Amino acid sequence: MVKKEVIHGILIAIIIVIVAYFLNEWKYVYYVCGGSGLIHLFLSLAYYLDGVILGDRKSITNKEKKMNIDRIHEARRFFSMSIPNLIAAFIYILVK
């Protein structure tokens, strides 16, 4: 379920915004949300490439096909977690 990961990403962004508000250091939104978003984006790319490139190999068992689907699903999950954090960092750039 991609919806759950989007909610997790939004919660991470909200927690970081609340911490930045109380510390009165808004650059934390840029550094932490942007860093978290980029990490999740790179993990998404790595899982996707792993699923596409390494998951294409032929195997006797059907387990490889399931692992390929799991890798692509994990890539989708990481990508959906990165979007709210990258949006928060982008809003900071626009407001600054």
N, C-alpha and C positions, 0 to 999 in steps of 0.2 A: 504494500500500500504506500503509494507516494504521498498521500495526504498526511500521514503520520510524520514523515520526514520533513515536510514543509512546516508543520507545526513545531517540530523540534528546532528547525532553523530559525523560526520566528521567535521562539522562546529564548534561544541563545542571543539573538539580536536585542530583544527587550531587556534581558538581564544586563547586557553590556551597556545599553543606553541608560539604565537606572544607575549602574555603578558610575558611569561617566557623569551623570547629573549630580550625584551626591559628592563626587570628588571635584566637580567643576573642571574636569579635564576632558574636553570633547574629542581630543585627538585619539583617545582610547577607542572611540567608535571606529575611527578610520583604521587604526593599527590592528585591533583585535578582531573586529568584524571582517575587515578586509583580509587579514591573515587567515582567519578561519574559513572564509569563503574561498580563498585561493587554494588552501590545503584540500578542502573538499572537492574543488573543481579538478585539481591535479589527480586526486585519488579516483575521481570519476573517470577521467581520461585514461588512467592506468588500468583500471578494471575493464573499461570498454575495450581498449586495445588488447588486453590479455584475453578477453572473451572472443574477440574477433580473430586475432592472429593465432593464438595458441589453441583456441577452442575449435579450430577448423580441422585439426588433425583427425584422421580416421582411427577408430578404435574398435576392437572386437566387442567390448562391453558398451552398454547404453549409458554408463555412468558419465562418460565424457560429455555427452549431449546435455545431460542435466547440469553438469558443472559449467558448461558454456552459458546456459540460460541463467544460472545463478550469478555468474560474473556480470552479465549484462544487466540483470536486475539490481545487483549491488551498485553498478555504475549509475543507474537511474536514481537510486536512493541517494548516493553521494551528491549527484548533480542537483537534486531537488533540495538538499540541505544547504547547498552553497548559494542558491539564488537569494533568499532573504538576507543573508549576511552581506553579499555583494551589493544588494540594493541599499542597505543601511550605510555602507561605506561610500557608495555613490552619492547618496543624499548628503552626507557630510561634505563631500567635495563640492557639491553644488551650493550648499549653504555657506561654506567657508569662503 
